[in-house]
Amino acid sequence: MQIKTILSPTDFSSDADAALEMAIEFAKVFDARLELFHAYHVEIPPIYAGFGGDFTRPEDILGPVREGAEDTMKKLVESVAARGVEVQGRVEMDYASRAILSEAERVDADLIVMGTRGLKGIEHLVLGSTAEKVIRLAPCPVLTVKTR
């Protein structure tokens, strides 16, 4: 198996950071390109009437959310690049599992390295598992990293 491109999805959490560390090590060993990816989804009504009669448009909420994600991604890409790894980063608004699977196809990933929170019981039933969905449907091998 030849690994040229590694996709490392992140939600900027400590779980994702642990997976990123492993992805960086794999990228160095295989001299592979690392693709960092963040997907976010925000449920908001089309128009929100706040107290006092002011209206908030979706763009007023989504703009700052996207800018924050892009700024965080830019810093993350810079820190990984400083460690001698070829890296690119991208942010997209979509449901995480769907976006990760699409990104894996787009970048022709040979490996996905992602964190898992290890939800159990009712939380897992209600929230599902992004990692589980990616594992089932990914076009390439998936390595999940669980923090201790």
MDTraj code that builds the backbone (N, CA, C; nanometers):
import mdtraj as md
import numpy as np

residues = "MET GLN ILE LYS THR ILE LEU SER PRO THR ASP PHE SER SER ASP ALA ASP ALA ALA LEU GLU MET ALA ILE GLU PHE ALA LYS VAL PHE ASP ALA ARG LEU GLU LEU PHE HIS ALA TYR HIS VAL GLU ILE PRO PRO ILE TYR ALA GLY PHE GLY GLY ASP PHE THR ARG PRO GLU ASP ILE LEU GLY PRO VAL ARG GLU GLY ALA GLU ASP THR MET LYS LYS LEU VAL GLU SER VAL ALA ALA ARG GLY VAL GLU VAL GLN GLY ARG VAL GLU MET ASP TYR ALA SER ARG ALA ILE LEU SER GLU ALA GLU ARG VAL ASP ALA ASP LEU ILE VAL MET GLY THR ARG GLY LEU LYS GLY ILE GLU HIS LEU VAL LEU GLY SER THR ALA GLU LYS VAL ILE ARG LEU ALA PRO CYS PRO VAL LEU THR VAL LYS THR ARG".split()
xyz = np.array([
    [0.0849, -0.1187, 0.0000],
    [0.0000, 0.0000, 0.0000],
    [0.0886, 0.1238, 0.0000],
    [0.0610, 0.2112, -0.0926],
    [0.1352, 0.3363, -0.1009],
    [0.0476, 0.4488, -0.0463],
    [0.1014, 0.5260, 0.0451],
    [0.0266, 0.6360, 0.1055],
    [0.0880, 0.7673, 0.0589],
    [0.0140, 0.8382, -0.0249],
    [0.0582, 0.9673, -0.0770],
    [-0.0170, 1.0832, -0.0126],
    [-0.1447, 1.0581, 0.0212],
    [-0.2294, 1.1638, 0.0749],
    [-0.3028, 1.1137, 0.1982],
    [-0.2869, 1.1867, 0.3077],
    [-0.3537, 1.1533, 0.4331],
    [-0.4523, 1.2645, 0.4655],
    [-0.5758, 1.2270, 0.4892],
    [-0.6790, 1.3230, 0.5301],
    [-0.6929, 1.3161, 0.6813],
    [-0.6831, 1.4309, 0.7459],
    [-0.6990, 1.4378, 0.8905],
    [-0.8100, 1.5371, 0.9236],
    [-0.9327, 1.4863, 0.9415],
    [-1.0432, 1.5751, 0.9796],
    [-1.0223, 1.6253, 1.1226],
    [-1.0654, 1.7461, 1.1493],
    [-1.0499, 1.8020, 1.2836],
    [-1.1720, 1.8829, 1.3229],
    [-1.2055, 1.8735, 1.4492],
    [-1.3049, 1.9646, 1.5061],
    [-1.2354, 2.0580, 1.6054],
    [-1.1018, 2.0599, 1.5989],
    [-1.0151, 2.1434, 1.6813],
    [-1.0192, 2.1029, 1.8295],
    [-1.0586, 1.9811, 1.8583],
    [-1.0647, 1.9319, 1.9961],
    [-0.9346, 1.8591, 2.0309],
    [-0.9193, 1.8228, 2.1585],
    [-0.8001, 1.7474, 2.1997],
    [-0.8004, 1.6081, 2.1368],
    [-0.9193, 1.5504, 2.1132],
    [-0.9263, 1.4213, 2.0453],
    [-0.8719, 1.4325, 1.9031],
    [-0.9110, 1.5372, 1.8337],
    [-0.8626, 1.5593, 1.6976],
    [-0.7135, 1.5913, 1.6973],
    [-0.6661, 1.6619, 1.7994],
    [-0.5232, 1.6929, 1.8085],
    [-0.4396, 1.5659, 1.8226],
    [-0.4891, 1.4697, 1.9007],
    [-0.4171, 1.3424, 1.9166],
    [-0.4099, 1.2687, 1.7829],
    [-0.5193, 1.2699, 1.7077],
    [-0.5201, 1.2061, 1.5763],
    [-0.4266, 1.2796, 1.4811],
    [-0.4241, 1.4118, 1.4896],
    [-0.3365, 1.4895, 1.4029],
    [-0.1901, 1.4555, 1.4298],
    [-0.1538, 1.4381, 1.5547],
    [-0.0156, 1.4000, 1.5867],
    [0.0217, 1.2695, 1.5165],
    [-0.0695, 1.1736, 1.5179],
    [-0.0422, 1.0471, 1.4515],
    [-0.0364, 1.0665, 1.2996],
    [-0.1261, 1.1492, 1.2458],
    [-0.1262, 1.1759, 1.1018],
    [0.0039, 1.2421, 1.0589],
    [0.0557, 1.3320, 1.1409],
    [0.1835, 1.3980, 1.1108],
    [0.2954, 1.2945, 1.1051],
    [0.2983, 1.2039, 1.1997],
    [0.4015, 1.1000, 1.2015],
    [0.3911, 1.0103, 1.0780],
    [0.2691, 0.9713, 1.0403],
    [0.2504, 0.8913, 0.9196],
    [0.2959, 0.9692, 0.7960],
    [0.2622, 1.0985, 0.7900],
    [0.3017, 1.1809, 0.6755],
    [0.4534, 1.1868, 0.6629],
    [0.5231, 1.1966, 0.7746],
    [0.6696, 1.1995, 0.7714],
    [0.7262, 1.0656, 0.7256],
    [0.6746, 0.9564, 0.7786],
    [0.7251, 0.8226, 0.7442],
    [0.7040, 0.7923, 0.5963],
    [0.5852, 0.8264, 0.5450],
    [0.5520, 0.7930, 0.4070],
    [0.5798, 0.9067, 0.3090],
    [0.6331, 1.0189, 0.3590],
    [0.6546, 1.1372, 0.2767],
    [0.5257, 1.1729, 0.2021],
    [0.4175, 1.1749, 0.2780],
    [0.2843, 1.1986, 0.2216],
    [0.2401, 1.3424, 0.2465],
    [0.1474, 1.3855, 0.1647],
    [0.0843, 1.5167, 0.1816],
    [-0.0275, 1.5008, 0.2850],
    [-0.0407, 1.5976, 0.3743],
    [-0.1427, 1.5952, 0.4776],
    [-0.2504, 1.6980, 0.4435],
    [-0.3729, 1.6510, 0.4380],
    [-0.4876, 1.7371, 0.4109],
    [-0.5665, 1.7514, 0.5398],
    [-0.5663, 1.8717, 0.5975],
    [-0.6461, 1.8989, 0.7168],
    [-0.7834, 1.9478, 0.6727],
    [-0.8859, 1.9049, 0.7447],
    [-1.0217, 1.9385, 0.7025],
    [-1.1109, 1.9584, 0.8241],
    [-1.1882, 2.0659, 0.8199],
    [-1.2855, 2.0941, 0.9257],
    [-1.4219, 2.1181, 0.8638],
    [-1.5204, 2.0437, 0.9119],
    [-1.6589, 2.0643, 0.8681],
    [-1.7402, 2.1083, 0.9891],
    [-1.8274, 2.2039, 0.9678],
    [-1.9139, 2.2504, 1.0757],
    [-2.0552, 2.2628, 1.0211],
    [-2.1504, 2.2472, 1.1098],
    [-2.2903, 2.2622, 1.0707],
    [-2.3606, 2.3416, 1.1793],
    [-2.4329, 2.4442, 1.1397],
    [-2.5045, 2.5298, 1.2335],
    [-2.6515, 2.5307, 1.1937],
    [-2.7368, 2.4876, 1.2857],
    [-2.8810, 2.4909, 1.2625],
    [-2.9348, 2.6246, 1.3118],
    [-2.9818, 2.7073, 1.2196],
    [-3.0437, 2.8336, 1.2589],
    [-3.1657, 2.8567, 1.1720],
    [-3.2654, 2.9228, 1.2265],
    [-3.3833, 2.9548, 1.1442],
    [-3.3465, 3.0609, 1.0414],
    [-3.4240, 3.0711, 0.9321],
    [-3.3927, 3.1699, 0.8266],
    [-3.3836, 3.3129, 0.8788],
    [-3.4748, 3.3493, 0.9682],
    [-3.4705, 3.4826, 1.0289],
    [-3.5028, 3.4655, 1.1762],
    [-3.4222, 3.5229, 1.2614],
    [-3.4433, 3.5119, 1.4041],
    [-3.4780, 3.6491, 1.4592],
    [-3.5936, 3.6598, 1.5233],
    [-3.6338, 3.7855, 1.5857],
    [-3.5902, 3.7830, 1.7305],
    [-3.4930, 3.8609, 1.7624],
    [-3.4425, 3.8661, 1.8989],
    [-3.5264, 3.9576, 1.9847],
    [-3.4911, 3.9692, 2.1098],
    [-3.5619, 4.0605, 2.1990],
    [-3.5419, 4.2029, 2.1497],
    [-3.6447, 4.2821, 2.1590],
    [-3.6370, 4.4206, 2.1150],
    [-3.6749, 4.4381, 1.9692],
    [-3.7145, 4.3297, 1.9018],
    [-3.7619, 4.3396, 1.7646],
    [-3.6538, 4.3383, 1.6587],
    [-3.5259, 4.3281, 1.6966],
    [-3.4190, 4.3218, 1.5974],
    [-3.4208, 4.1863, 1.5277],
    [-3.3881, 4.1876, 1.4016],
    [-3.3824, 4.0634, 1.3253],
    [-3.2370, 4.0265, 1.2975],
    [-3.2084, 3.8993, 1.3076],
    [-3.0743, 3.8491, 1.2784],
    [-3.0842, 3.7598, 1.1561],
    [-3.0062, 3.7891, 1.0560],
    [-3.0033, 3.7059, 0.9360],
    [-2.9022, 3.5931, 0.9549],
    [-2.9209, 3.4804, 0.8875],
    [-2.8255, 3.3694, 0.8984],
    [-2.6821, 3.4112, 0.8691],
    [-2.6645, 3.5021, 0.7740],
    [-2.5301, 3.5464, 0.7366],
    [-2.4593, 3.6146, 0.8536],
    [-2.5401, 3.6804, 0.9403],
    [-2.4817, 3.7500, 1.0552],
    [-2.4219, 3.6516, 1.1553],
    [-2.4731, 3.5305, 1.1577],
    [-2.4227, 3.4271, 1.2481],
    [-2.3160, 3.3434, 1.1779],
    [-2.3436, 3.3031, 1.0550],
    [-2.2544, 3.2112, 0.9838],
    [-2.1219, 3.2742, 0.9447],
    [-2.1215, 3.4023, 0.9137],
    [-1.9972, 3.4701, 0.8751],
    [-1.8896, 3.4596, 0.9822],
    [-1.9201, 3.5005, 1.1047],
    [-1.8200, 3.4898, 1.2114],
    [-1.7811, 3.3449, 1.2430],
    [-1.8751, 3.2519, 1.2331],
    [-1.8432, 3.1107, 1.2578],
    [-1.7411, 3.0634, 1.1552],
    [-1.7657, 3.0941, 1.0278],
    [-1.6733, 3.0525, 0.9222],
    [-1.5365, 3.1196, 0.9381],
    [-1.5376, 3.2500, 0.9664],
    [-1.4110, 3.3223, 0.9841],
    [-1.3288, 3.2630, 1.0988],
    [-1.3955, 3.2285, 1.2090],
    [-1.3261, 3.1683, 1.3219],
    [-1.2652, 3.0345, 1.2849],
    [-1.3420, 2.9523, 1.2123],
    [-1.2920, 2.8209, 1.1701],
    [-1.1745, 2.8367, 1.0737],
    [-1.1849, 2.9305, 0.9809],
    [-1.0765, 2.9511, 0.8847],
    [-0.9499, 3.0040, 0.9522],
    [-0.9662, 3.0932, 1.0498],
    [-0.8500, 3.1448, 1.1227],
    [-0.7808, 3.0330, 1.2008],
    [-0.8604, 2.9500, 1.2669],
    [-0.8040, 2.8390, 1.3429],
    [-0.7342, 2.7407, 1.2497],
    [-0.7953, 2.7130, 1.1346],
    [-0.7342, 2.6221, 1.0375],
    [-0.6033, 2.6791, 0.9854],
    [-0.5999, 2.8077, 0.9562],
    [-0.4778, 2.8699, 0.9050],
    [-0.3633, 2.8533, 1.0048],
    [-0.3907, 2.8758, 1.1332],
    [-0.2875, 2.8597, 1.2362],
    [-0.2426, 2.7147, 1.2474],
    [-0.3368, 2.6231, 1.2359],
    [-0.3038, 2.4811, 1.2441],
    [-0.2155, 2.4390, 1.1261],
    [-0.2495, 2.4839, 1.0067],
    [-0.1696, 2.4533, 0.8874],
    [-0.0289, 2.5083, 0.9037],
    [-0.0165, 2.6305, 0.9522],
    [0.1157, 2.6906, 0.9720],
    [0.1994, 2.6113, 1.0716],
    [0.1354, 2.5647, 1.1792],
    [0.2111, 2.4900, 1.2806],
    [0.2551, 2.3532, 1.2285],
    [0.1727, 2.2896, 1.1461],
    [0.2104, 2.1603, 1.0883],
    [0.3197, 2.1798, 0.9833],
    [0.3063, 2.2812, 0.9016],
    [0.4072, 2.3084, 0.7978],
    [0.5435, 2.3373, 0.8617],
    [0.5436, 2.4026, 0.9769],
    [0.6686, 2.4327, 1.0465],
    [0.7397, 2.3061, 1.0943],
    [0.6672, 2.1949, 1.0960],
    [0.7262, 2.0667, 1.1365],
    [0.7757, 1.9860, 1.0168],
    [0.7769, 2.0510, 0.8995],
    [0.8348, 1.9882, 0.7815],
    [0.7416, 1.8969, 0.7046],
    [0.6107, 1.9160, 0.7190],
    [0.5129, 1.8326, 0.6498],
    [0.4421, 1.9164, 0.5438],
    [0.4281, 1.8590, 0.4249],
    [0.3483, 1.9255, 0.3212],
    [0.2026, 1.9179, 0.3646],
    [0.1386, 2.0329, 0.3781],
    [0.0043, 2.0359, 0.4351],
    [-0.0819, 2.1423, 0.3696],
    [-0.2091, 2.1097, 0.3595],
    [-0.3104, 2.2053, 0.3146],
    [-0.4282, 2.1932, 0.4095],
    [-0.5063, 2.2981, 0.4211],
    [-0.6233, 2.2955, 0.5077],
    [-0.7445, 2.3525, 0.4381],
    [-0.8599, 2.2997, 0.4737],
    [-0.9839, 2.3458, 0.4131],
    [-1.0964, 2.3389, 0.5157],
    [-1.1894, 2.4338, 0.5051],
    [-1.3056, 2.4419, 0.5930],
    [-1.4302, 2.4392, 0.5066],
    [-1.5313, 2.3653, 0.5522],
    [-1.6564, 2.3570, 0.4761],
    [-1.7747, 2.3490, 0.5715],
    [-1.8842, 2.4138, 0.5346],
    [-2.0064, 2.4043, 0.6128],
    [-2.0896, 2.2879, 0.5593],
    [-2.0999, 2.1828, 0.6396],
    [-2.1785, 2.0641, 0.6042],
    [-2.1767, 1.9724, 0.7257],
    [-2.2574, 1.8694, 0.7217],
    [-2.2529, 1.7675, 0.8270],
    [-2.1183, 1.6969, 0.8187],
    [-2.0578, 1.6713, 0.9339],
    [-1.9203, 1.6222, 0.9391],
    [-1.8974, 1.4949, 0.8592],
    [-1.9753, 1.3910, 0.8839],
    [-1.9471, 1.2630, 0.8172],
    [-1.9600, 1.2753, 0.6660],
    [-2.0641, 1.3409, 0.6205],
    [-2.0843, 1.3585, 0.4756],
    [-1.9705, 1.4399, 0.4148],
    [-1.9305, 1.5449, 0.4825],
    [-1.8242, 1.6314, 0.4314],
    [-1.6897, 1.5595, 0.4291],
    [-1.6608, 1.4807, 0.5327],
    [-1.5342, 1.4074, 0.5379],
    [-1.5265, 1.3063, 0.4250],
    [-1.6347, 1.2346, 0.4013],
    [-1.6366, 1.1362, 0.2926],
    [-1.6177, 1.2035, 0.1567],
    [-1.6817, 1.3159, 0.1384],
    [-1.6677, 1.3908, 0.0135],
    [-1.5246, 1.4427, -0.0033],
    [-1.4668, 1.4911, 0.1059],
    [-1.3300, 1.5434, 0.1007],
    [-1.2303, 1.4310, 0.0710],
    [-1.2538, 1.3133, 0.1274],
    [-1.1657, 1.1989, 0.1001],
    [-1.1645, 1.1674, -0.0494],
    [-1.2789, 1.1736, -0.1130],
    [-1.2876, 1.1521, -0.2587],
    [-1.2177, 1.2652, -0.3327],
    [-1.2441, 1.3893, -0.2907],
    [-1.1908, 1.5069, -0.3603],
    [-1.0383, 1.5075, -0.3617],
    [-0.9764, 1.4713, -0.2477],
    [-0.8298, 1.4766, -0.2396],
    [-0.7652, 1.3427, -0.2724],
    [-0.8475, 1.2436, -0.3053],
    [-0.7989, 1.1084, -0.3365],
    [-0.7143, 1.0547, -0.2208],
    [-0.7736, 1.0584, -0.1012],
    [-0.7031, 1.0158, 0.0198],
    [-0.6707, 0.8670, 0.0164],
    [-0.5504, 0.8355, 0.0591],
    [-0.5079, 0.6965, 0.0739],
    [-0.5329, 0.6470, 0.2160],
    [-0.5485, 0.7408, 0.3100],
    [-0.5701, 0.7079, 0.4499],
    [-0.6393, 0.8256, 0.5170],
    [-0.7347, 0.7944, 0.6043],
    [-0.7980, 0.8957, 0.6881],
    [-0.7557, 0.8660, 0.8321],
    [-0.7055, 0.9677, 0.9015],
    [-0.6688, 0.9539, 1.0417],
    [-0.7528, 1.0538, 1.1192],
    [-0.8393, 1.0011, 1.2075],
    [-0.9317, 1.0893, 1.2788],
    [-0.9503, 1.0468, 1.4229],
    [-0.9845, 1.1428, 1.5055],
    [-1.0097, 1.1158, 1.6454],
    [-1.1494, 1.0607, 1.6659],
    [-1.1682, 1.0036, 1.7828],
    [-1.2999, 0.9561, 1.8225],
    [-1.3207, 0.9897, 1.9690],
    [-1.4396, 1.0328, 2.0004],
    [-1.4694, 1.0699, 2.1384],
    [-1.5119, 0.9497, 2.2209],
    [-1.5513, 0.8409, 2.1558],
    [-1.5907, 0.7217, 2.2292],
    [-1.7201, 0.7382, 2.3056],
    [-1.8199, 0.8012, 2.2424],
    [-1.9492, 0.8157, 2.3091],
    [-2.0085, 0.6785, 2.3385],
    [-2.0787, 0.6701, 2.4495],
    [-2.1380, 0.5429, 2.4890],
    [-2.2849, 0.5625, 2.5206],
    [-2.3554, 0.4506, 2.5243],
    [-2.4935, 0.4498, 2.5703],
    [-2.5850, 0.5383, 2.4896],
    [-2.6693, 0.6131, 2.5592],
    [-2.7725, 0.6939, 2.4949],
    [-2.7123, 0.8058, 2.4102],
    [-2.5981, 0.8623, 2.4542],
    [-2.5326, 0.9663, 2.3737],
    [-2.4982, 0.9132, 2.2346],
    [-2.4445, 0.7904, 2.2303],
    [-2.4072, 0.7307, 2.1019],
    [-2.5314, 0.7058, 2.0164],
    [-2.6382, 0.6563, 2.0790],
    [-2.7606, 0.6293, 2.0045],
    [-2.8217, 0.7571, 1.9479],
    [-2.8207, 0.8632, 2.0277],
    [-2.8821, 0.9892, 1.9858],
    [-2.7933, 1.0650, 1.8876],
    [-2.6651, 1.0767, 1.9197],
    [-2.5749, 1.1580, 1.8394],
    [-2.5097, 1.0810, 1.7252],
    [-2.5031, 0.9491, 1.7383],
    [-2.4350, 0.8713, 1.6359],
    [-2.2861, 0.8950, 1.6453],
    [-2.2136, 0.8430, 1.5526],
    [-2.0688, 0.8584, 1.5551],
    [-2.0198, 0.8973, 1.4173],
    [-1.9588, 1.0128, 1.4097],
    [-1.9005, 1.0558, 1.2830],
    [-1.7958, 0.9551, 1.2386],
    [-1.7093, 0.9140, 1.3304],
    [-1.6040, 0.8172, 1.2957],
    [-1.6653, 0.6866, 1.2450],
    [-1.7701, 0.6405, 1.3102],
    [-1.8338, 0.5156, 1.2687],
    [-1.8877, 0.5253, 1.1263],
    [-1.9519, 0.6362, 1.0946],
    [-2.0057, 0.6552, 0.9589],
    [-1.8930, 0.6619, 0.8562],
    [-1.7861, 0.7304, 0.8918],
    [-1.6731, 0.7415, 0.7997],
    [-1.6101, 0.6043, 0.7775],
    [-1.5918, 0.5284, 0.8848],
    [-1.5338, 0.3945, 0.8720],
    [-1.6166, 0.3078, 0.7772],
    [-1.7482, 0.3124, 0.7935],
    [-1.8353, 0.2284, 0.7106],
    [-1.8338, 0.2675, 0.5635],
    [-1.8197, 0.3955, 0.5336],
    [-1.8415, 0.4420, 0.3964],
    [-1.7179, 0.4978, 0.3261],
    [-1.6069, 0.5046, 0.3927],
    [-1.4871, 0.5675, 0.3353],
    [-1.4323, 0.4891, 0.2165],
    [-1.3743, 0.5618, 0.1197],
    [-1.3157, 0.4981, 0.0025],
    [-1.1732, 0.4460, 0.0268],
    [-1.1252, 0.4610, 0.1511],
    [-0.9886, 0.4204, 0.1846],
    [-0.9855, 0.3747, 0.3303],
    [-0.8741, 0.3191, 0.3752],
    [-0.8640, 0.2804, 0.5166],
    [-0.8786, 0.4009, 0.6092],
    [-0.9337, 0.3739, 0.7281],
    [-0.9529, 0.4781, 0.8291],
    [-0.8869, 0.4317, 0.9588],
    [-0.8020, 0.5177, 1.0130],
    [-0.7397, 0.4908, 1.1415],
    [-0.8025, 0.5856, 1.2428],
    [-0.8660, 0.5304, 1.3462],
    [-0.9237, 0.6157, 1.4493],
    [-0.8314, 0.6166, 1.5700],
    [-0.8213, 0.7325, 1.6313],
    [-0.7330, 0.7521, 1.7449],
    [-0.8183, 0.7977, 1.8626],
    [-0.8157, 0.7174, 1.9681],
    [-0.8909, 0.7501, 2.0883],
    [-0.7930, 0.7992, 2.1933],
    [-0.8222, 0.9156, 2.2517],
    [-0.7343, 0.9675, 2.3567],
    [-0.7646, 0.8957, 2.4875],
    [-0.6673, 0.8935, 2.5729],
    [-0.6862, 0.8277, 2.7032],
    [-0.7434, 0.9248, 2.8028],
])
top = md.Topology()
chain = top.add_chain()
for i, resn in enumerate(residues, 1):
    res = top.add_residue(resn, chain, resSeq=i)
    for name in ("N", "CA", "C"):
        top.add_atom(name, md.element.get_by_symbol(name[0]), res)
traj = md.Trajectory(xyz[None], top)
